[in-house]
Amino acid sequence: MKKILFFALSLMIAVSVSGQNADSDTLRSANDSVSIGSHTEFSAEKQERDVTKAEGDSAYMKNDYASAVQIYEALLKKGEAAEVYYNLGNSYYKLDDIARAILNYERALLLQPGNADIRANLEIARSKTVDKVTPIPEIFFVSWGKSLINCLSIDVWATLGIVFFILLLVSFSMFFFSKQAGQKKAGFIGGIVFLVLVILSNVFAMQQKNGLINRNEAIVLVPSVTVRSTPSESGTSLFILHEGRKIEIKDNSMREWKEIKLEDGKVGWVPASSIEGI
């Protein structure tokens, strides 16, 4: 039994190290530094200078949404942050640019999938789009699993993985070194529980990381776009999509055209200039 537990412990060390490597490669979250330097050219001053998030927030509070957009866009060139994407989405919403508001809410949600404010504003923005989408029902345990994974951010899952791993070591130490039967039993049971939790935490963190890296979804930014049967303007017209519609990019190999897929399985080609990846 001890050999089995030793093997499991060795396996978990490898899994935990892999999870932490995944976490170190993730994009910047909203909990990072709020002041990010960037150079941008403002139309009024025509000169470059550093900007901070506080300036963007100040412009937004003054109802100067166009300036807020410029500042937030400049900040995002230096690194991604859910809070900045969220504020940028709010700014675009105030400017009545619903498509770009949705785009930035979606980007914010990738970094903070458990943020209720982002989800609420995203749903409000979606309600103003022309295309109304009815999600295809999923098997209950699939929906439950996705909800569980997305209830926390990748950073939180990685942190929990570390905490559970430490508790796993403590439990195994109790089992191996304690001389009392009750403590050995508690160490064994705790070790099994924390072993499972370490595995799940690392798996959830890695799945969220894959979602950040392999971004294959996009938002339609033009008022309307005709989806065609072939990557050409001469292709047969299949259906029309309107701004703000979320689509899946099925084929990203061409520069000028992208093959897309909708929730109901419909596929077709649209000009790359009509969409922007999340």
Disulfide bonds with the S-S distance in Angstrom:
none
